[in-house]
């Protein structure tokens, strides 16, 4: 049965809520390193919520890949079998371990629940594979389960359906035992090495799966408790990964630790590879720009709009285009007057760089003082507005499409089945962008303390003050003759100049801002000795209602920690003279 299309091609539901066919059709493999998932390496997928981590894991799960093979009319390749394991499963929110006072038993119990979830999902997938084994192979498996793992299964179920029920029962029994008696659970607890490894070896005795590599797709690992995270890291450190590997999705809401249960560490490049789901973006040729284009165009095609370019579907405002051309010529003449040496082989590049740096700033700073806010429209604006997060890309597009569709319904008086949205008019793009920008500011002002854990009313006010002053700083730069006038991201310097109480206050405000997704933190190579440095990117949806350019440039500013602290706590404007521009060293801009 064909799945019903959503009423809007830019539906931004969580990946787990998509029907299988929709997820397969919407998923874009190019430009986002998702093919690494099919490798035999341990992989950490890191990114903000909404950047596509869950969708990437789900797409590589057995259920989705088997359906994709059927749609493509090819035989399914059992050499790689993806087992999707959501850490938001109820198993991971059980608090039974908090009833135990013994730290060792707490760690044993935490691993026990985690391992049962893996075993359950593994068995559940295998139970859906038709003709997975012969009667003789099933009999051998039952005997091995009994002899090696002491698991006796009833004969009325197939072996893997029986295992599904067995692990459900063991999970329930453990929880009941913990609730009734602190000391009665430990003899029933299992570990990864006592259950999963021997279970995988038993499974691989089946001819159909004897060359299978199991991809254990661990989603939302940031929701695991500290004991489970250490256990997971220990499993990743296990040297023999010929039979299985881990693909772990981690959101940046909490910093993931890479310490094992024994206190050692797993190392990037040695024990695992890391995929950054938020590749820097600067223009239509960057990884994110290309990925975003494919996502939008695929959705438009699958929904029935047709094969249409994203730039055509989101047209720019002609008057803005004309103004930008005018100021580009003005700035070009300025550059030619500065770089007068006609024999300089780099003269043209210097002129081009100057035009890139200043022509948009010239447009924004020369708008009449009483003019309304700038007009925001066009594919480039939509991409940059997302701040490199897919859900942020789809969010305004959803409302733009809805507004355009509703208007056509009123104007054409047709049945909705016959209406085709061929583009989003620039005025509607502008209205939605400004409306959603204002809503985000309202959320900061009114709702942070309701929506974010451990955020007080006072902290909500301080965060509003912090972002008010950041925007004022960026606007001052945009209207001034400074280097990198369109820099709209920042790094923090001189944190050691704050006392411990001040540092804690500022760090808490940054944490809350990141959890609320009004601020993103990313890493780049610093200028000094090639070390990694954290920089911060405000959600660009904040900018339109304040008249800022959402299309930033290849730069960030360094702000002293004390300036940020005073901006938040005291409402004091950030001293622009204390702010340094820093050319970034990225391949692309974020």
C-alpha positions as CSV (number, residue, x, y, z in Angstrom):
1,X,0.0,0.0,0.0
2,X,1.4,3.4,-1.0
3,X,2.1,5.6,2.0
4,X,0.1,8.8,2.1
5,X,2.0,12.0,1.4
6,X,2.1,14.7,4.0
7,X,0.2,17.8,3.1
8,X,3.4,19.8,3.0
9,X,6.7,18.6,1.3
10,X,8.7,20.3,4.1
11,X,7.3,18.3,6.9
12,X,9.9,18.4,9.7
13,X,8.7,15.6,11.9
14,X,11.3,13.5,13.8
15,X,12.8,10.8,11.6
16,X,11.2,8.0,13.6
17,X,7.8,9.3,12.6
18,X,8.3,9.0,8.9
19,X,6.8,6.0,7.1
20,X,9.5,3.7,5.6
21,X,8.9,4.7,2.0
22,X,8.9,8.4,2.8
23,X,12.2,8.2,4.7
24,X,13.8,6.2,1.9
25,X,12.6,8.7,-0.7
26,X,13.5,11.8,1.3
27,X,17.0,10.7,2.5
28,X,20.0,12.2,0.6
29,X,23.2,10.2,0.8
30,X,25.4,12.7,-0.9
31,X,27.4,15.4,0.8
32,X,26.9,14.2,4.4
33,X,29.3,11.2,4.9
34,X,26.4,8.9,5.6
35,X,28.1,6.2,3.5
36,X,30.6,5.8,6.3
37,X,27.8,4.1,8.3
38,X,28.1,1.1,6.0
39,X,31.8,0.6,6.8
40,X,33.1,-1.8,9.3
41,X,34.6,1.0,11.4
42,X,33.2,2.4,14.7
43,X,31.7,5.7,14.0
44,X,30.5,8.6,16.1
45,X,27.9,10.9,14.4
46,X,27.9,14.2,16.2
47,X,25.7,17.2,15.6
48,X,22.9,19.4,16.9
49,X,19.4,18.0,17.3
50,X,17.6,18.1,14.0
51,X,20.7,17.9,11.8
52,X,19.9,14.4,10.5
53,X,21.6,11.9,12.8
54,X,18.6,9.7,13.5
55,X,17.5,9.8,9.9
56,X,21.0,8.6,8.8
57,X,20.9,5.7,11.3
58,X,17.3,4.7,10.4
59,X,18.1,4.8,6.7
60,X,20.9,2.3,7.3
61,X,18.8,0.0,9.4
62,X,17.8,-3.4,8.1
63,X,14.1,-2.5,7.7
64,X,14.8,0.5,5.6
65,X,17.6,-1.1,3.5
66,X,15.5,-4.2,2.8
67,X,12.6,-2.1,1.6
68,X,14.9,0.0,-0.5
69,X,16.3,-3.2,-2.2
70,X,12.8,-4.3,-2.9
71,X,11.9,-1.0,-4.4
72,X,15.1,-1.0,-6.5
73,X,14.3,-4.7,-7.5
74,X,17.6,-6.0,-6.4
75,X,18.5,-8.8,-4.0
76,X,19.2,-7.7,-0.4
77,X,22.9,-7.9,0.5
78,X,23.2,-9.6,3.9
79,X,26.9,-8.7,4.3
80,X,25.8,-5.7,6.3
81,X,22.8,-5.7,8.7
82,X,21.9,-2.5,10.5
83,X,20.3,-2.9,13.9
84,X,18.6,0.4,15.0
85,X,18.8,0.8,18.8
86,X,17.1,4.0,20.2
87,X,18.4,5.1,23.5
88,X,15.1,7.0,24.1
89,X,13.5,3.5,24.4
90,X,11.9,3.1,27.8
91,X,14.7,0.8,28.9
92,X,17.0,3.8,29.2
93,X,14.7,5.9,31.3
94,X,14.2,3.4,34.1
95,X,15.4,4.7,37.4
96,X,15.7,1.3,39.2
97,X,19.5,1.7,39.4
98,X,18.9,4.8,41.7
99,X,17.4,2.5,44.3
100,X,20.8,0.7,44.6
101,X,23.4,2.1,47.0
102,X,26.2,-0.1,45.8
103,X,28.1,1.7,42.9
104,X,29.3,-1.6,41.4
105,X,25.7,-3.0,41.3
106,X,24.6,0.3,39.7
107,X,27.1,-0.1,36.9
108,X,26.2,-3.8,36.4
109,X,22.5,-3.0,36.3
110,X,23.0,-0.1,33.9
111,X,24.9,-2.3,31.5
112,X,22.3,-5.0,31.9
113,X,19.5,-2.8,30.7
114,X,21.6,-1.5,27.8
115,X,22.6,-5.0,26.7
116,X,19.0,-6.3,26.9
117,X,17.9,-3.4,24.6
118,X,20.6,-4.4,22.0
119,X,19.7,-8.1,22.3
120,X,16.0,-7.3,21.9
121,X,16.5,-5.2,18.8
122,X,18.9,-7.7,17.3
123,X,16.5,-10.6,17.8
124,X,13.5,-8.5,16.7
125,X,15.2,-7.8,13.3
126,X,16.2,-11.4,12.8
127,X,12.6,-12.5,13.6
128,X,11.3,-10.5,10.6
129,X,13.7,-12.1,8.1
130,X,11.8,-14.9,6.3
131,X,13.5,-18.3,5.8
132,X,16.4,-17.0,7.9
133,X,17.4,-20.6,8.8
134,X,16.5,-24.2,8.0
135,X,14.9,-26.5,10.6
136,X,18.2,-28.1,11.2
137,X,20.0,-24.8,11.8
138,X,17.2,-23.6,14.2
139,X,17.6,-26.8,16.2
140,X,21.3,-26.3,16.5
141,X,20.7,-22.6,17.6
142,X,18.3,-23.7,20.3
143,X,20.9,-26.2,21.6
144,X,23.6,-23.6,21.5
145,X,21.4,-21.0,23.3
146,X,20.7,-23.6,26.0
147,X,24.2,-24.9,26.4
148,X,26.2,-21.6,26.0
149,X,23.8,-19.0,27.3
150,X,21.4,-21.1,29.5
151,X,18.5,-19.7,27.5
152,X,15.7,-22.2,27.1
153,X,13.0,-21.2,24.6
154,X,9.5,-22.6,24.2
155,X,9.0,-24.6,21.1
156,X,5.7,-22.9,20.0
157,X,7.7,-19.8,18.8
158,X,10.4,-19.6,16.1
159,X,13.8,-19.2,17.7
160,X,14.1,-15.5,17.2
161,X,10.6,-14.6,18.1
162,X,11.2,-16.7,21.2
163,X,14.3,-14.6,21.9
164,X,12.4,-11.4,21.6
165,X,9.9,-12.6,24.2
166,X,12.7,-13.9,26.4
167,X,14.5,-10.6,26.6
168,X,11.3,-8.7,27.2
169,X,10.6,-11.1,30.1
170,X,14.1,-10.8,31.5
171,X,13.9,-7.0,31.4
172,X,10.5,-7.0,33.3
173,X,11.7,-9.6,35.9
174,X,14.9,-7.5,36.6
175,X,12.9,-4.4,37.2
176,X,10.5,-6.2,39.5
177,X,13.4,-7.7,41.5
178,X,15.0,-4.4,41.9
179,X,11.8,-2.9,43.2
180,X,11.3,-5.7,45.7
181,X,14.8,-6.6,46.9
182,X,18.1,-4.8,46.5
183,X,20.2,-7.9,46.5
184,X,18.3,-10.3,44.3
185,X,19.1,-9.1,40.8
186,X,22.8,-9.6,40.2
187,X,22.7,-13.3,39.3
188,X,20.4,-12.5,36.4
189,X,22.4,-9.6,35.0
190,X,24.1,-9.9,31.6
191,X,27.0,-8.0,30.0
192,X,28.0,-7.3,26.5
193,X,30.7,-10.0,26.6
194,X,28.5,-12.6,28.4
195,X,25.5,-12.1,26.0
196,X,26.0,-10.1,22.8
197,X,29.3,-11.5,21.6
198,X,28.4,-15.2,22.1
199,X,24.9,-14.5,20.7
200,X,26.3,-13.0,17.6
201,X,28.6,-16.0,17.1
202,X,25.7,-18.3,17.5
203,X,23.7,-16.3,14.9
204,X,26.6,-16.4,12.5
205,X,26.4,-20.2,12.4
206,X,23.5,-19.7,10.0
207,X,24.5,-20.1,6.4
208,X,22.6,-17.0,5.4
209,X,24.4,-14.8,7.9
210,X,27.8,-16.4,8.1
211,X,29.5,-13.4,6.4
212,X,27.2,-10.8,8.0
213,X,28.7,-7.7,9.7
214,X,26.2,-6.2,12.2
215,X,26.0,-2.5,12.3
216,X,24.8,-1.6,15.9
217,X,23.1,1.8,15.3
218,X,23.0,3.5,18.7
219,X,20.7,6.6,18.5
220,X,20.6,9.4,21.0
221,X,23.6,8.1,23.1
222,X,23.6,11.4,25.0
223,X,20.5,10.0,26.9
224,X,22.5,7.1,28.3
225,X,23.6,7.3,31.9
226,X,27.3,7.7,32.8
227,X,27.7,3.9,33.4
228,X,26.2,3.0,30.1
229,X,28.4,5.6,28.2
230,X,31.5,4.1,29.9
231,X,30.3,0.6,29.0
232,X,29.7,1.6,25.4
233,X,33.2,3.1,25.1
234,X,34.6,-0.2,26.5
235,X,32.8,-2.2,23.8
236,X,34.2,0.2,21.2
237,X,37.7,-0.4,22.6
238,X,37.2,-4.2,22.0
239,X,39.7,-5.0,19.3
240,X,37.9,-7.6,17.3
241,X,35.1,-5.9,15.3
242,X,35.0,-8.3,12.4
243,X,31.4,-9.3,13.4
244,X,30.0,-6.0,14.5
245,X,30.7,-2.3,14.8
246,X,29.1,0.6,16.5
247,X,27.6,3.7,14.9
248,X,26.8,6.1,17.7
249,X,24.7,9.3,17.3
250,X,25.4,12.0,19.9
251,X,23.7,15.4,20.1
252,X,25.7,18.3,21.3
253,X,23.3,19.0,24.1
254,X,25.8,17.3,26.4
255,X,29.5,16.8,25.8
256,X,30.2,13.1,25.2
257,X,33.0,11.6,27.2
258,X,35.2,8.9,25.7
259,X,36.3,7.2,29.0
260,X,35.9,3.5,29.3
261,X,34.6,1.5,32.4
262,X,38.3,0.9,33.4
263,X,39.2,4.5,33.2
264,X,41.2,4.5,30.0
265,X,40.1,6.3,26.8
266,X,39.1,5.5,23.3
267,X,40.9,7.6,20.7
268,X,39.6,9.2,17.5
269,X,41.3,7.7,14.5
270,X,42.4,4.6,16.4
271,X,39.2,3.3,18.0
272,X,36.6,5.3,16.0
273,X,36.0,7.9,13.4
274,X,33.9,11.0,14.0
275,X,31.4,12.4,11.5
276,X,30.4,16.0,11.9
277,X,26.8,16.3,10.6
278,X,27.1,20.1,10.4
279,X,29.8,20.6,7.8
280,X,30.6,24.3,7.4
281,X,28.8,26.1,4.7
282,X,29.5,29.3,2.9
283,X,27.9,29.2,-0.5
284,X,26.0,27.0,-2.9
285,X,29.1,24.9,-3.6
286,X,29.8,23.9,0.0
287,X,28.9,20.4,1.4
288,X,25.9,21.7,3.3
289,X,24.7,23.9,0.5
290,X,24.7,21.0,-1.9
291,X,23.1,18.7,0.7
292,X,20.4,21.3,1.4
293,X,19.7,21.7,-2.3
294,X,19.3,17.9,-2.8
295,X,17.0,17.7,0.2
296,X,14.7,20.4,-1.0
297,X,14.6,19.4,-4.6
298,X,14.0,15.7,-3.8
299,X,11.1,16.6,-1.5
300,X,9.6,18.8,-4.2
301,X,9.9,16.1,-6.8
302,X,8.6,13.3,-4.6
303,X,5.7,15.4,-3.5
304,X,4.6,16.0,-7.1
305,X,5.7,19.6,-7.6
306,X,8.1,18.4,-10.3
307,X,11.8,18.7,-11.0
308,X,12.5,22.2,-10.1
309,X,15.7,24.0,-8.9
310,X,15.7,25.2,-5.3
311,X,16.8,28.6,-6.6
312,X,13.7,28.8,-8.8
313,X,11.4,27.6,-6.0
314,X,12.8,30.3,-3.6
315,X,13.3,33.3,-5.9
316,X,15.0,36.5,-4.7
317,X,13.4,39.9,-4.6
318,X,14.3,41.7,-7.9
319,X,14.7,45.1,-6.2
320,X,17.1,43.7,-3.7
321,X,19.1,42.0,-6.5
322,X,19.3,45.4,-8.3
323,X,20.5,47.1,-5.1
324,X,23.1,44.5,-4.5
325,X,24.4,44.8,-8.0
326,X,24.6,48.6,-7.6
327,X,26.5,48.4,-4.4
328,X,28.8,45.7,-5.8
329,X,29.8,48.2,-8.5
330,X,30.3,51.0,-6.0
331,X,32.5,48.8,-3.8
332,X,34.4,47.5,-6.8
333,X,35.3,51.1,-7.8
334,X,36.5,51.7,-4.2
335,X,38.7,48.6,-4.4
336,X,40.1,49.6,-7.8
337,X,41.0,53.0,-6.2
338,X,42.8,51.2,-3.3
339,X,44.6,48.6,-5.4
340,X,46.1,50.8,-8.1
341,X,49.2,48.8,-9.0
342,X,48.3,47.4,-12.5
343,X,51.4,45.2,-12.4
344,X,50.5,43.4,-9.3
345,X,49.5,39.8,-10.3
346,X,47.3,39.5,-7.3
347,X,45.4,42.8,-7.9
348,X,42.3,41.2,-9.3
349,X,42.0,38.7,-6.4
350,X,42.4,41.6,-3.9
351,X,39.7,43.5,-5.6
352,X,37.4,40.4,-5.7
353,X,38.1,39.7,-2.0
354,X,37.3,43.4,-1.1
355,X,34.0,43.2,-3.0
356,X,33.0,40.0,-1.4
357,X,33.8,41.4,2.1
358,X,32.1,44.8,1.8
359,X,29.4,44.9,-0.9
360,X,26.6,43.3,1.2
361,X,27.6,45.4,4.2
362,X,27.5,48.5,2.0
363,X,23.9,47.6,1.0
364,X,22.8,47.1,4.6
365,X,24.5,50.2,6.0
366,X,23.2,52.6,3.3
367,X,19.6,51.8,3.8
368,X,17.6,55.0,4.8
369,X,17.5,55.5,8.5
370,X,13.6,55.4,8.5
371,X,13.4,52.5,6.1
372,X,11.7,49.3,7.1
373,X,13.7,46.1,7.8
374,X,15.6,44.6,4.8
375,X,13.8,42.2,2.6
376,X,14.8,38.6,3.2
377,X,14.2,36.1,0.4
378,X,16.0,33.7,-2.0
379,X,17.6,30.3,-1.7
380,X,20.9,31.6,-0.4
381,X,19.0,33.4,2.4
382,X,17.1,30.2,3.3
383,X,20.2,28.1,3.4
384,X,22.2,30.5,5.6
385,X,19.1,31.0,7.9
386,X,19.3,27.3,8.8
387,X,22.7,27.8,10.6
388,X,23.7,24.4,9.1
389,X,20.9,22.4,10.7
390,X,18.5,20.5,8.5
391,X,15.4,20.9,10.7
392,X,16.1,24.7,10.8
393,X,16.2,24.5,7.0
394,X,12.8,22.8,6.7
395,X,11.1,24.9,9.5
396,X,10.5,28.2,7.7
397,X,10.1,26.4,4.3
398,X,7.1,24.5,5.8
399,X,5.4,27.8,6.8
400,X,6.3,29.5,3.5
401,X,4.7,26.6,1.5
402,X,1.6,26.7,3.7
403,X,1.2,30.4,3.2
404,X,1.6,30.1,-0.6
405,X,-0.7,27.1,-0.8
406,X,-3.4,28.8,1.2
407,X,-3.3,31.9,-1.0
408,X,-3.6,29.8,-4.2
409,X,-6.5,28.0,-2.7
410,X,-8.3,31.3,-2.1
411,X,-7.2,32.9,-5.4
412,X,-7.9,30.0,-7.8
413,X,-10.9,28.5,-6.1
414,X,-9.8,25.1,-7.1
415,X,-9.7,21.8,-5.3
416,X,-6.6,21.3,-3.3
417,X,-5.8,18.2,-5.4
418,X,-5.3,20.4,-8.5
419,X,-3.2,23.1,-6.9
420,X,0.5,23.1,-7.7
421,X,2.9,25.4,-5.8
422,X,5.6,26.3,-8.4
423,X,7.5,28.8,-6.2
424,X,7.3,30.8,-3.0
425,X,6.8,34.4,-3.8
426,X,9.6,36.6,-2.3
427,X,7.1,38.7,-0.2
428,X,5.8,35.5,1.5
429,X,9.4,34.3,2.2
430,X,10.1,37.7,3.8
431,X,6.9,37.7,5.9
432,X,7.5,34.1,7.3
433,X,11.2,34.7,8.0
434,X,10.4,37.9,10.0
435,X,7.5,36.3,11.8
436,X,9.5,33.2,12.8
437,X,12.4,35.5,13.8
438,X,10.1,37.4,16.2
439,X,8.7,34.2,17.6
440,X,12.2,33.0,18.5
441,X,13.0,36.3,20.3
442,X,9.6,35.9,22.1
443,X,10.6,32.4,23.1
444,X,13.8,33.6,24.6
445,X,12.0,36.3,26.5
446,X,9.1,34.3,27.8
447,X,9.6,30.6,27.7
448,X,13.2,29.5,28.3
449,X,12.6,28.9,32.0
450,X,9.6,26.8,31.2
451,X,11.2,24.7,28.4
452,X,14.8,24.2,29.4
453,X,15.7,22.1,32.5
454,X,17.6,24.0,35.2
455,X,16.9,27.4,33.7
456,X,15.6,30.0,36.1
457,X,13.5,33.1,35.3
458,X,16.6,35.2,36.1
459,X,18.8,33.2,33.7
460,X,16.2,33.6,31.0
461,X,16.4,37.4,31.4
462,X,20.2,37.3,31.4
463,X,20.2,35.2,28.1
464,X,17.9,37.7,26.5
465,X,20.3,40.5,27.6
466,X,23.3,38.6,26.2
467,X,21.7,38.1,22.8
468,X,20.4,41.7,22.7
469,X,24.0,42.9,23.2
470,X,25.5,40.4,20.7
471,X,23.1,41.6,18.0
472,X,24.0,45.2,18.9
473,X,27.7,44.4,18.4
474,X,27.1,42.7,15.1
475,X,24.9,45.7,13.9
476,X,27.6,48.1,14.9
477,X,30.2,46.2,13.0
478,X,27.9,46.0,9.9
479,X,27.6,49.8,9.8
480,X,31.3,50.5,10.5
481,X,34.4,50.6,8.5
482,X,35.9,47.6,10.2
483,X,37.6,44.4,8.9
484,X,35.1,41.6,8.4
485,X,32.0,43.7,8.9
486,X,29.6,40.8,8.4
487,X,31.2,38.5,11.0
488,X,28.2,37.0,12.9
489,X,29.9,34.3,15.0
490,X,32.4,34.6,17.9
491,X,35.0,32.9,20.0
492,X,35.5,33.6,23.7
493,X,38.9,34.7,25.0
494,X,40.4,35.3,28.5
495,X,38.0,32.9,30.3
496,X,40.8,32.6,33.0
497,X,40.2,36.3,33.9
498,X,36.8,35.4,35.3
499,X,36.6,34.2,38.9
500,X,35.1,30.7,39.4
501,X,31.6,32.0,40.2
502,X,31.5,34.2,37.2
503,X,32.8,31.5,34.9
504,X,30.1,29.1,36.2
505,X,27.4,31.7,35.6
506,X,28.5,32.3,32.0
507,X,29.0,28.6,31.3
508,X,25.4,27.9,32.5
509,X,24.0,30.6,30.3
510,X,25.9,29.2,27.3
511,X,24.7,25.7,28.2
512,X,21.0,26.8,28.4
513,X,21.4,28.7,25.1
514,X,22.7,25.6,23.3
515,X,20.0,23.3,24.7
516,X,17.4,25.8,23.5
517,X,19.1,25.8,20.1
518,X,19.5,29.6,20.0
519,X,23.3,29.1,20.1
520,X,25.5,26.4,18.5
521,X,29.1,25.6,19.3
522,X,31.5,24.2,16.8
523,X,35.2,23.6,16.5
524,X,37.9,24.7,14.1
525,X,41.6,24.8,14.0
526,X,43.0,27.7,15.9
527,X,45.9,29.9,14.6
528,X,48.1,28.9,17.5
529,X,50.0,25.6,17.0
530,X,47.0,24.1,15.1
531,X,45.0,23.5,18.3
532,X,41.2,23.0,18.3
533,X,39.2,26.1,19.3
534,X,35.5,26.4,20.1
535,X,33.5,29.1,18.4
536,X,29.9,30.0,18.8
537,X,27.2,30.6,16.2
538,X,23.9,32.3,17.2
539,X,20.9,30.8,15.5
540,X,20.6,33.0,12.4
541,X,16.8,33.1,12.6
542,X,17.4,35.7,15.4
543,X,18.9,38.2,12.9
544,X,16.1,39.2,10.4
545,X,13.8,41.0,12.9
546,X,16.8,43.0,14.0
547,X,17.9,43.9,10.5
548,X,21.1,41.9,10.3
549,X,22.5,40.1,7.3
550,X,22.0,36.3,7.7
551,X,24.6,35.7,5.0
552,X,27.7,35.9,7.2
553,X,31.3,35.8,6.0
554,X,34.5,33.9,6.5
555,X,35.3,35.4,9.9
556,X,34.5,35.4,13.6
557,X,35.2,37.9,16.3
558,X,37.0,37.2,19.6
559,X,35.1,38.5,22.6
560,X,36.5,38.7,26.1
561,X,34.7,36.5,28.6
562,X,34.2,39.5,30.9
563,X,32.5,41.4,28.1
564,X,30.0,38.6,27.6
565,X,29.5,38.2,31.3
566,X,28.7,41.9,31.8
567,X,26.4,41.9,28.7
568,X,24.4,39.1,30.3
569,X,24.4,39.9,34.0
570,X,24.6,43.7,33.9
571,X,23.0,44.4,30.5
572,X,26.1,46.3,29.5
573,X,26.9,46.8,25.8
574,X,29.9,44.8,24.5
575,X,32.8,47.2,24.0
576,X,33.5,46.9,20.2
577,X,37.1,48.2,20.8
578,X,37.8,45.1,22.9
579,X,36.6,42.9,20.0
580,X,39.1,41.5,17.6
581,X,38.3,40.1,14.1
582,X,39.7,36.7,13.4
583,X,39.9,35.3,9.9
584,X,38.9,31.7,10.3
585,X,40.8,28.7,9.0
586,X,37.8,26.7,7.8
587,X,37.4,25.3,4.3
588,X,34.0,26.9,4.4
589,X,32.1,29.3,6.7
590,X,29.5,28.4,9.3
